[in-house]
Amino acid sequence: MGAAFAITYTVLVSAVYFVELTVVIPRLIQGRGDEVALLLFNPGSFMQAVDGLGYGFMSLSALFAAQVFDGAGLLRRTRWALRAHGLLAPVILLSVIYPAFIAIGVLWIITFPISAILLYKIFSR
């Protein structure tokens, strides 16, 4: 399940970034922003919703992946870091609809790097 949500995250968020970089920004620079109005990344926009859905899936991926790290010490800390990151999924998804939730969802800036560092320590052994 964790891998499936991670792949979905990758597809959604990569599509958002690719479209913004290759379609939206060039049109804006050319002064043709009206051609890509639907694709602009603004609060409450279609692209922000797709991006938020992707990041929600990233958190769900961490929540499911946490179950793999069974044990004590570093494994236990990694499990809890991934769970903390995963529990942000509903908040991240709600922040697309209710921007006030972003104040809580921004905690992924803490939970994601901690999870990544702990995973690095495990897999570099």
Rosetta silent file (secondary structure, phi, psi, omega in degrees, C-alpha in Angstrom):
SEQUENCE: MGAAFAITYTVLVSAVYFVELTVVIPRLIQGRGDEVALLLFNPGSFMQAVDGLGYGFMSLSALFAAQVFDGAGLLRRTRWALRAHGLLAPVILLSVIYPAFIAIGVLWIITFPISAILLYKIFSR
SCORE:     score description
SCORE:     0.000 S_00000001
   1 L     0.000  -40.821 -179.993    0.000    0.000    0.000 S_00000001
   2 H   -60.740  -42.963  179.212    2.822    2.378    0.841 S_00000001
   3 H   -65.798  -39.402 -179.750    4.436    1.887   -2.564 S_00000001
   4 H   -63.118  -43.830  178.182    1.106    2.360   -4.362 S_00000001
   5 H   -68.091  -35.250  178.397    0.471    5.672   -2.599 S_00000001
   6 H   -65.355  -41.161  178.252    4.084    6.757   -3.241 S_00000001
   7 H   -65.306  -42.187  178.844    3.727    6.055   -6.963 S_00000001
   8 H   -62.552  -43.028  175.520    0.444    7.955   -7.077 S_00000001
   9 H   -56.100  -48.178 -177.486    2.089   10.877   -5.276 S_00000001
  10 H   -59.812  -44.999 -179.174    4.932   10.862   -7.793 S_00000001
  11 H   -63.395  -49.442 -176.517    2.591   10.881  -10.785 S_00000001
  12 H   -64.389  -51.094 -174.950    0.345   13.671   -9.469 S_00000001
  13 H   -71.008  -36.316  176.436    3.018   16.006   -8.161 S_00000001
  14 H   -63.620  -38.977  177.732    5.354   15.449  -11.121 S_00000001
  15 H   -62.790  -43.148  179.117    2.506   16.318  -13.475 S_00000001
  16 H   -60.868  -50.885 -177.826    1.841   19.550  -11.578 S_00000001
  17 H   -63.915  -42.352 -178.614    5.497   20.614  -11.609 S_00000001
  18 H   -63.471  -45.413  179.736    6.026   19.613  -15.242 S_00000001
  19 H   -64.354  -43.232  179.566    2.942   21.499  -16.443 S_00000001
  20 H   -61.584  -43.048 -176.532    3.847   24.579  -14.423 S_00000001
  21 H   -76.467  -34.353 -173.052    7.423   24.615  -15.746 S_00000001
  22 H  -102.439  -19.685 -178.027    6.800   23.705  -19.374 S_00000001
  23 H  -115.420  -55.366 -172.297    3.358   25.146  -20.116 S_00000001
  24 H   -69.065  -55.796 -175.405    2.295   27.779  -17.598 S_00000001
  25 H   -60.149  -45.662  177.107    5.503   29.729  -16.974 S_00000001
  26 H   -58.494  -39.403  178.858    6.459   30.051  -20.661 S_00000001
  27 H   -66.652  -39.514  178.147    2.940   31.370  -21.489 S_00000001
  28 H   -63.419  -42.321  178.940    3.101   33.833  -18.601 S_00000001
  29 H   -62.813  -35.920  179.572    6.493   35.087  -19.780 S_00000001
  30 L   -79.503   -2.422 -178.995    5.066   35.521  -23.292 S_00000001
  31 L    77.013   21.931 -178.563    2.154   37.517  -21.872 S_00000001
  32 L  -114.581   40.160 -177.840   -0.344   34.806  -22.824 S_00000001
  33 H   -61.865  -26.499  179.374   -1.482   33.885  -19.319 S_00000001
  34 H   -63.009  -25.276  179.898   -5.121   33.898  -20.369 S_00000001
  35 H   -71.187  -22.620 -175.250   -4.432   30.727  -22.388 S_00000001
  36 H  -122.526   24.925 -176.426   -3.461   28.825  -19.240 S_00000001
  37 H   -54.319  -40.550 -179.703   -5.757   30.395  -16.640 S_00000001
  38 H   -64.955  -26.563 -175.257   -7.106   26.983  -15.587 S_00000001
  39 H   -94.953   -0.068  179.178   -3.563   25.717  -14.997 S_00000001
  40 L   -65.506  139.356  179.738   -2.342   28.571  -12.811 S_00000001
  41 L   -91.399   91.653  179.800   -1.181   27.435   -9.378 S_00000001
  42 L  -127.305  160.901  175.835   -3.174   29.714   -7.108 S_00000001
  43 L   -54.759  128.835  179.080   -4.968   29.160   -3.786 S_00000001
  44 L    80.470    6.163 -177.225   -8.086   27.128   -4.477 S_00000001
  45 L   -84.309  166.999  176.645   -7.062   26.328   -8.054 S_00000001
  46 H   -57.089  -47.039 -177.303   -7.284   23.031   -9.914 S_00000001
  47 H   -66.786  -35.101  177.544   -3.509   22.613   -9.873 S_00000001
  48 H   -67.576  -36.560  178.256   -3.288   23.302   -6.149 S_00000001
  49 H   -64.674  -42.630  178.381   -5.968   20.657   -5.550 S_00000001
  50 H   -64.352  -42.434  178.994   -4.012   18.091   -7.588 S_00000001
  51 H   -63.334  -44.308  178.500   -0.819   19.011   -5.728 S_00000001
  52 H   -62.322  -40.745  176.756   -2.570   18.745   -2.353 S_00000001
  53 H   -61.248  -42.548  177.768   -3.980   15.350   -3.292 S_00000001
  54 H   -59.841  -46.816 -179.330   -0.471   14.214   -4.214 S_00000001
  55 H   -69.082  -29.917  172.406    0.998   15.351   -0.911 S_00000001
  56 H   -63.101  -41.189  177.563   -1.875   13.692    0.935 S_00000001
  57 H   -66.730  -34.028  177.058   -0.956   10.457   -0.825 S_00000001
  58 H   -62.101  -42.293  179.419    2.693   10.927    0.156 S_00000001
  59 H   -66.468  -40.252  176.497    1.637   11.082    3.794 S_00000001
  60 H   -63.236  -36.448  176.682   -0.560    7.996    3.410 S_00000001
  61 H   -59.018  -44.845  178.931    2.406    6.231    1.853 S_00000001
  62 H   -63.685  -39.526 -179.528    4.470    6.986    4.958 S_00000001
  63 H   -61.960  -43.788  178.857    1.673    5.770    7.220 S_00000001
  64 H   -73.142  -36.073  179.622    1.517    2.397    5.479 S_00000001
  65 H   -67.637  -27.133 -178.819    5.302    2.114    5.159 S_00000001
  66 H   -56.375  -31.783 -176.783    5.686    2.662    8.919 S_00000001
  67 H   -64.435  -22.403 -177.858    4.380   -0.838    9.565 S_00000001
  68 H   -71.101  -28.647 -172.982    7.469   -2.345    7.944 S_00000001
  69 L   -92.159   79.506 -177.934    9.814   -0.969   10.600 S_00000001
  70 L  -101.003  124.615  179.625    9.172   -3.326   13.466 S_00000001
  71 L   151.200 -165.799 -177.488   11.717   -3.394   16.237 S_00000001
  72 L  -110.163  176.059  174.531   13.494   -1.235   18.765 S_00000001
  73 L    64.280 -126.566 -177.783   15.907    1.662   18.616 S_00000001
  74 H   -59.945  -38.955  178.551   16.344    3.198   15.182 S_00000001
  75 H   -62.914  -41.979  179.976   13.559    1.059   13.700 S_00000001
  76 H   -65.696  -43.852  179.099   11.126    2.217   16.370 S_00000001
  77 H   -63.127  -40.023  178.620   12.038    5.888   15.894 S_00000001
  78 H   -64.191  -43.920  178.628   11.612    5.527   12.138 S_00000001
  79 H   -57.540  -45.938 -178.372    8.216    3.870   12.581 S_00000001
  80 H   -69.951  -36.010  177.079    7.012    6.731   14.779 S_00000001
  81 H   -65.164  -42.778  178.207    8.401    9.418   12.455 S_00000001
  82 H   -66.521  -38.632  176.644    6.642    7.825    9.483 S_00000001
  83 H   -62.952  -44.723  179.593    3.417    7.533   11.471 S_00000001
  84 H   -59.311  -42.987  178.369    3.609   11.190   12.471 S_00000001
  85 H   -65.513  -41.675 -179.204    4.101   12.132    8.841 S_00000001
  86 H   -65.618  -34.028 -179.082    1.283    9.843    7.760 S_00000001
  87 L   -70.425  -10.175  175.911   -1.166   11.256   10.266 S_00000001
  88 L   -80.109  -10.245 -175.969   -0.856   14.620    8.527 S_00000001
  89 H   -52.294  -51.525 -178.728   -2.639   13.227    5.429 S_00000001
  90 H   -62.248  -36.356 -179.533   -6.162   14.340    6.398 S_00000001
  91 H   -67.112  -42.330  178.614   -4.911   17.783    7.384 S_00000001
  92 H   -63.090  -44.438  179.340   -3.033   18.197    4.103 S_00000001
  93 H   -64.696  -41.263  178.932   -6.092   17.120    2.123 S_00000001
  94 H   -68.144  -27.231 -178.443   -8.368   19.433    4.112 S_00000001
  95 H   -66.475  -20.567  176.190   -6.001   22.366    3.609 S_00000001
  96 H   -68.422  -38.208 -178.225   -6.928   22.375   -0.082 S_00000001
  97 H   -87.899  -42.289 -178.187  -10.547   23.120    0.838 S_00000001
  98 L  -118.579   94.351 -175.103   -9.963   25.011    4.094 S_00000001
  99 H   -53.302  -23.013 -179.870   -6.725   27.042    3.850 S_00000001
 100 H   -62.995  -25.672 -179.788   -6.585   27.490    7.639 S_00000001
 101 H   -68.236  -16.738 -179.169   -5.549   23.826    7.939 S_00000001
 102 H   -62.717  -25.254  178.067   -2.247   24.616    6.234 S_00000001
 103 H   -61.748  -29.574  176.439   -1.019   25.959    9.584 S_00000001
 104 H   -91.372  -42.061 -177.923   -1.065   22.353   10.829 S_00000001
 105 H   -60.597  -24.734 -179.830   -0.240   20.692    7.507 S_00000001
 106 L   -65.364  -11.786  176.793    2.987   22.652    7.303 S_00000001
 107 L   -61.190  -15.751  177.404    4.329   20.296    9.980 S_00000001
 108 H   -62.320  -21.168  176.646    5.299   17.994    7.101 S_00000001
 109 H   -64.138  -23.216  177.506    8.316   20.303    6.781 S_00000001
 110 H   -95.878  -48.480 -173.696    9.467   18.724   10.059 S_00000001
 111 H   -68.837  -35.312 -178.982    8.113   15.173    9.792 S_00000001
 112 H   -66.672  -51.781  179.576    9.317   14.509    6.255 S_00000001
 113 H   -61.875  -37.927  178.653   13.017   15.360    6.765 S_00000001
 114 H   -62.226  -45.847  177.981   13.131   13.477   10.071 S_00000001
 115 H   -59.952  -44.963 -178.071   11.626   10.423    8.388 S_00000001
 116 H   -63.734  -41.574  179.300   14.013   10.717    5.448 S_00000001
 117 H   -65.082  -43.691  179.242   17.091   11.018    7.684 S_00000001
 118 H   -65.548  -39.705  177.009   16.068    8.001    9.765 S_00000001
 119 H   -64.222  -39.235  176.448   15.373    5.968    6.616 S_00000001
 120 H   -58.711  -45.227  179.761   18.789    6.964    5.277 S_00000001
 121 H   -61.225  -40.352  179.761   20.409    5.698    8.481 S_00000001
 122 H   -67.310  -49.687 -173.277   18.586    2.373    8.210 S_00000001
 123 H   -79.580  -11.813  178.366   19.264    1.762    4.528 S_00000001
 124 L   -87.558   -3.916  179.188   22.883    2.933    4.612 S_00000001
 125 L   -74.605    0.000    0.000   23.793    0.125    7.008 S_00000001
